[in-house]
Amino acid sequence: MAYPDMTSTVHGFWKPDQHLPRTGEKAFSEALRNLSQPFYVVDVKGHIGVAQNGVATLGSFKKPASDSYPLLGWSPPLSLESFGDQGFKSDHGLKFPYICGAMANGITSTTLVEAAGRAGMIGFFGAGGLSIEQIESAIDTLKNNLGQLPYGFNLIHSPNDMDLEQKTVDLYLAKEIRLVSASAYLDLTTPLVQYRIHGIHRNDLGEIVCPNRIIAKVSREEVARKFFSPPAEKHLQRLKEQGKITNAQADMARMIPMAQDLTAEADSGGHTDNRPALCLFPTMKALRDEMALQHDYATPLRVGLAGGIATPESAAAGFAMGAAYILTGSVNQSCVEADTSPLVKKMLAEARQADVIMAPAADMFEMGVKVQVLKRGTMFSMRGAKLYEIYRTYDRFEDVPADQRKLVEGSFLKCTFEMEWENTRSFFIRRDPSQVDRAEKDPKHKMALVFRSYLGQASLWAKSGVPDRAIDYQIWCGPAMGAFNEWVKGSVLEPPENRKTATIGMNLLYGAAIISRLNGLKIQGIDLSVVPGMVSPLTEAQISSLFHR
């Protein structure tokens, strides 16, 4: 441990009342981990000592009492509940400012959402890519199992299937789902606006009450601006014409933001713009302040942080920058509660930070939108890129050179193009018949649907663990996964079968508290960063002993 310059770091004096100060690494480690008590660093005859009782007098350099010790630094008690925005936690019924983000195809399962809710956090069910019937089943399960505990559902932008987005919104309204995570939006849509302002009214005090809340997940400033703004007039007019809102409700909607809470999504798995958190978050905070001033809302706007949060240091950094909450994604996919295959969890547990790559997105294939996926152990990214190259180059599959057609049919589709088209056609006959009508008139669109079918199935093969399709697995993953694996290496959390959602969340928050204490002391000239194992992962039993007595 580095010893400070005594002449420049004495901040006052400390007087014991029960115990004398202790010295040594063990004493410091135990005191730092005891977050419920203050942490005093004192000079004990030329050695650094630590205490957690007694009385500290700051800024007084008069002659101290004979039993006093020079105070070199101090840290107040630090509760994990003190992290983040207190209003955010109160509004959403949370104990901790921690969100388990939605992972599509139900990978963020009802079991995972339940685990988060029961731990004082919140999870969002991964509704993207699921049928209305599957989403409805998940709603019934969570309503029955969690009751009034916090939970939410995902609403993903579906530019190629607006009918599905509308049906999902209709289901959420019918089932009284009051909180959604809006993700992958390139622009706001009428169904999203409808969800937000459904049931808007004034209470007995004349205050505007909007029952439905949106937590937007955004990586672009221009999109964030729309979420922090009231609904656009075109959407309000359309909803009025459809008889879904009244003139009075439209007037009230002009006075509220589309989303009070917005997650600045940095370099994450799945849909991402690979933005660095250190640049993105301050920009979103500045935009928050600008929009709050411009619109003079009755409620404060808040910004959380996602993307790359997988270690105590990254969690602490997010809160240090002023995040109202933090959101994790990739690390939860390797948890026991995640609804994906054991093989995928094993692959994720072995990932390093460089083992990720961008690949074409199934839902926005024609637009060239990409998602971040695991590269190690799968050829999905290369095969997806090849399909997009073919789509961009040729107007019909028949125009593709014979060797490339053979590659696609033999290795990717494992059947002829026409056979795969029949499977795709059957899917869209049920899902959206207009896509079939268009494809039968436009061979390029037909090619796009078949290629999208491969991309979409690749994520389902991974989730189900289809053995002969392992090389094609699409596994959404950001560099956070590698950082997490490095942190837990050699600990109880290294094997995926030991990774539980709440245990990981509590470890990140607890570690962030330790890091915050260390950084506060370092500013005062006390460098304890070399204390070994200070933020090593704790077991589930240790977590329970510390915080659930």
N, C-alpha and C positions, 0 to 999 in steps of 0.2 A: 504494500500500500504506500502510495506517495505521501510524504509528510509535508504539510504546508509551511509556508513562511510565517512564523509566529507573529512577527511584527506587523503583518499586513492583513491577517485573517481573524484576529480576535474581535468577535462581535458583541461581547458582553461576558457575563459570568453565569455559571450554573451551580446551584446548591442542592445537594441531595436531601431527600426526606426519608427514603426507605433503604435504598441500596447504593453502594458506592459504584462508580463507573467500572466497566470491565474492559479488558484489552484482548487483542488477538482476533484472528480471522473468524473463528467460530462465534465469538461474541457479536461481531459486526454482522455476520450472516443472519444470525438469529434475530437481531434487532431490526435489520432491514426488512425481514419477512413479516415481522409483527406490525402490520399496517394499522392496527387499531390504536397504537400508542405513538406519541411523538418520538423523534429520534434526535438525540443530542450528541454531538461530537465535541469532546473536551480534551484539554491538555492535561495529561496525568504525568507530571514530572518528566516532561520531554517525550512522552509517548502518547499516541492517539488512543483515547478511551471512548466508550459509548455508554449512554444511559437512556432510559425510557421513563424515568420518574423524576421527581424533584421539581425545582422552580428555576426557570431561566430568566435572566434580566438582560434585555437587549439594549445596546447603546449606552450603557452606564459604565464609565471608566473611572469612577471614584474607587477609593480603596475598598476592595471586596472583603467579605467576611473571611475569617481564617479557614473555614471549611469549604470555601467556594473554589471552583475550577474555571480557568479561562474557557469561554465558549467559542469554538472554532467554526461551528456550523450547526444547522438544525433543520429538521423537516417535520411538518405537522402530521397528525394522523391522516391517513389517506384511504378512504373507503372506495371500493370499486364502483359503488353506486354514484359516486361524485363525478365520474367521468361523463363527458358528453353534455348535451343540452337537457336541462331539467324539464323544460316545457315539452320537449319531444317525448321523453319517457312518461311524463304524466298524461299527455294526450293519448298515447298508445298503450297505456297500462303496463309499462315495462319497469323492471328493476334495474336492468343494465342496458346501455345504449349499443346493443349488438344485434345485427340482423343476419340471419342465414338466408342468402339470396336464392331466388328461384332458379332451378336448373331444369330445363325443358324435359318433356317426356315423362314427367313425374319422378325424375331422379331426386329432386327435392321432394321426398315422399311425405305422406301423411304422418308416418312414424317420425321422420326427421323434424317436421313442423311441430309435432307434439312435444318432442324432446326439448326443442328450443323454448316453446311456450311455458312448459313446466319449470324451466330453469330461470325464468324471469327475462328471457330474450324473446325474439320473434322470428318466425320462419315464414317464408312465402312458398306455397305449394307450386311446383313446376308445371303449370297447366299448358304451357306451349307445346304444340304438337299432339295434344290429346284430343279425343272426341268429346263432344258435349256430354255424352253419357258417362265417360270416365271422370270428367271434371265434376259432374253432379254427384257421383258416388263419393269423390273425395270431400266435397262440401259436407255431405251428410255425415261422413265419418268424423271430420273435425268438429262439426257442430255438436255431435253427440259426445265426443271424447274430451274436448277442451272447454266446452261451455263458454264462460266469460273470459277465459284466458286468451291472451293475444295470439292472433294468426292472420295471415293474409293470403291472397291468391295472385298469381301472375296474369297480366294482360299484355300479350306480346303483339307488336305491330304486324299485321298480316296484309301487306299491300297487294299480294296476289290472291287473297281470299278474304275480301272485306265482309262477305256473308258470314264466315266463321267468326270474325271479330264481333260482328253485330250479335250473333247468336250467343257468344260468350258473355257479352255485356247484358243481354236480356236475361241470361241465366243468373248472373251475379245480382241483378236487380230483383229478380223473382225470389232468390234465396237470401236476400238482404245481406250480401257480402259487403261490408263497410270499408274495406281497405284492400287496394290492389297495388301491385308493383308494376308500373308501366315501363316496358323495356323495348329496346331496338326501334324506337320511334324515330323516323326521319322527319316526320311532320305530324301535327296533331290531326286526329280524325273525328268525324261526327259521333261515332259510337263512344269514343273516349270522353268527349265533351258531355254526351248524354249521361254517361255513368257519373261523372263528377257532379253535375248539377241536378241530378234526379232527386226530387223531394226537397229542394232548397226552399226555405221559408224564413219568416221572421218570428222570433219568440215574443213573449209578453213584454219584454223590454225594448222591442224594436230591433234587436240585434239579428244579423243574418246568420242562419244556421244551415250548414251544408252537411248532411249526414254522411256522405261518401267522401273518403279521402284517397288521394293518390300519392304514392311515393315514386317519383320519376327517377329512372336510372339513365343518365345522360353523359356523353363524353364530348359533345359539341356545344359551343357557346350559343350558336344561333337556335339550336333546339331548346336549350335551357331557358333562353329568353322567352320562348313561347310557353313553356310550362310555368314560368314565374309571372306570366301575364294573364289577364282575364281571357275567357274563351273568345276566339275570333268571331266577328259578326256573321261570317258566312255559315258557321256552324249553328249559331243561335237562330238565324233566320230559317235554316233548314229544319231544325227541331220544332220551331213554331209552326211551320207549314205542315209538318207531320203530326201536329197536335200533341207533341210529347212534352212541351213546356208552354206556359202562359206568357203573356207580355210582362206581367209582374215578375215572373221568375227570370226572364231574360234580363230585366233591369237589375235584379239582384246579382245575377251571374257576372255582370259587368264590373262588379265591385270586389270580386274574390279572385285569387290566383288559381290556375288550373291545378297546381301542386304547391302546397305549403312547404313540403319536404322534398329535397332533390339530392340524389346521390351522384356525386362526381365520380364517374366510372373511369378509372385509369386503365392500365395495361392488364386486362382481365382475360379469362377464358370465354369462349363463345363469341358473341357479337361484341366487338371492341374496335376502337380506333388507335389502340396502342399508345395512348397519351401517357406521359410521365406524370405521376401524382404531384410531384413538387411544382410542376407548372400548371397543371389543370386545376388543382384545388384552390389556390389563391385567385385564379381567374373567376371561378364560380362564386367564390365569396364576394369578390368585388361586384359581380353581376347581381348577386343577392341584394347588396346594399343599394345599388343603383335602382333596381326594380322596386324595392321597398319604398324608397324615397319618391320615385316617380308615381306610384299608385297609391301611396298612403294607406296601405291595408290595415285593417283592424287587428290582424294577427301577424306575428313575426314570420319571416321566411327563414328556412334552415337548410344547411348543406351538410351532408354526410360524405363519407369517403369509401370507395371500393376499388379493388384492383391492386394486387400485390400485397394485401394484408394477410400475413401468414406467420409472423414472428412477433414476440413482444416488442422488439424495436420498431417494427412498422406500425403496430397498433399504437404505441406511445407517440410516434411521429404524427400519426393522424390526429390524435387528440391534442397534441402540442400545437398543431396548425389551426386548431379550432373546430374540428369536426364535431357535428352534433351527435353523430353516431358512426360506427364502422360497420361495413358489410363484408362478409366472407362468402366465397363461392367455391373455387377449385378445391380447397382443402376439405370441404364438407363432402365432396363427391367420393372421397376415399373412406368415409365413415361407415360404420356398420349399419346405420339407419338409412343410408342412401340406397335408392332402388336401382342399383346397377349390378352387373355381374361380379363375382369374386375375382375373375381374371382381370377385369378393368381396374378394380381396386388394387390389385397387385401391381399392375403396370403403372398406376398413378403413384404408388408408394415407392417405386424405383426411379421416378422421374427426377431429372436435374433441371436447373433453370433454363439451360439451352435446349432442352428437349421439346420445345414447342415451335409451332409454325402456323402461318396463315393458310387457310384453304377456302374454296368456294362455299358459300352458305346455301343450303337447300331451299330455304324459304325466299331468298332474294337472289337466286342464281343469275337470272337474266340481267339484273342490275349490276352485276360484278361485285356485290357485297361479299365480304369474307368473314370467317370466324376463326378464332385461335384454337388450335387443337394440339393434342399430343402427337409428336413426331416419332418418338422412339417406339419401336415394336409394331408399327403399322405403316402401310403405304397409302393411306387414305388421302393425305394432302397432295401427293404426286399424282394420284389417279384423278382426284377432283380437278386439279389444275389442267390435266390433259383433256378432260371432258369440256372444261370451259374454253380451252384453246380451240377445240374442234367446233364448239358451238359458235364462237366468234368468227371462225374462218369459213364455215360452210352453211348453206341455206337448207340443206336436207341431208339426212344420214347417207343416202345413196350416193351423194357427191364425195363422201369421204374416201380417201385412198384405201384400197383393199387391205393393205397391211395394218392400217390403223383401225379399220372396221373389225378385222380379225382380233386385234388386241382388245378392243372394247367388248366385243361379244364373248370372246373366249376367257378373258381374265377378269373383266369388270362385272359384266352382266351375268356371265355363265349361262347364257342362252342367246338366241338370235334377237336382234333388235325388235322384230315384229312380235316375237313371243313376249318380250318385256313390255312392249306397247299394249298388248292385250291385258296384261296385269295392271298396268298403269291406267288404262282406259276403264277397267272395272272399278278401280279405286275412285276415279274422278266422277264416274257415273253416280256414285253414291254421295260423294263429297261436293262436287261442283260441276254439273253437266255442261255448263257453258265452256269450260276448259276443253272438253272433248269436241264440242262443235267447232271451236276455234282451231284445234289441232288438226282436225280432219280437213280443214281448208288451208291451213298454214303448216307446211312440213317442218319449218324451223321451230315453230312452237311445239310441234309434236316431239321433235328432238329434245327440246328443253325439258319437257315433262318427263321423258324417259330418263334423262340425265339427272333430273331432280329426284326421281324415284330412287336411283342408286344412292344419291347423297343422303336422302332421308332415311332409307333403310340401313345405311351404314351406322347411324346412331342407334337404331333399334337392335341391330346385330350385336353391337357392343353392350347395350343394356341387358340383352338376353344371354349374352355369352355364347353365341352361335360358334361352335368350334372351327368349322371349315371356312369361316369368314373373318378370323382374327386379323388377317392382314389388311382387311378393309375397315376395321373399326374406326368410327369417328368418335373421338373422346374429347369433349370440350375441356380445355385446360390452359391456364396461364402460368407465367413464371413463378407465381406464388407457391405452386405445388412443389417446385424444386427447393425453394427457400424453406418451406415447412419441413420437407424431408431432411434437409441438412440440420435444421434445429433439433429435430427429435431423434436424430441418429444415436443409437445406443441407449435410448430411453424406452420406457414402457409403451410409448406411443409410436415407436417405429413400426411394429407389425400392424397392418390394416385392421386385423380382427380386434385390436385394442382401442381403436380410434372411435370415440363416441363424440357426438356433436357438442353436447353441453360441456364435456370435459375439455375439449379443445378450446371452446369459447372462454371458459373460465381461466384456463391456462394463459391464453392471450391477454385477457384483462389483468390477471394477477401479475403476469410478467411485465405488462405495460406499467403497472403501478410501481414495481421495483425499479424499472428503468427510469421512470419519472422522478423517483426519489434520488436515484444516483445522479441524474443530470442536475437536479436542484442543488445537491451538495457540491457537485463539481464546479458550478458557477461560484460557489462560496470558497473555492480553493481546496475542497476535499475530494481527492480522486480515489474512489473505491472501486473503479471499474475492473480491477484485476482480481476481485474476489471470485474464486472459481465456482462454477455451477449455480450462480446466483439466480438465473432465470431458466434453469433446467425444468422440463415438464414434470408436473406432479401427477401422481396417480389419482384415479377417481376417488379412492378412499381418503387421500390427503386433502383433495379439494373439498370433499364432504365435511371433513373434520374442521377445516378452516372456516368455511362459509355457510354451513347448513346445520349448525348446532341447534 
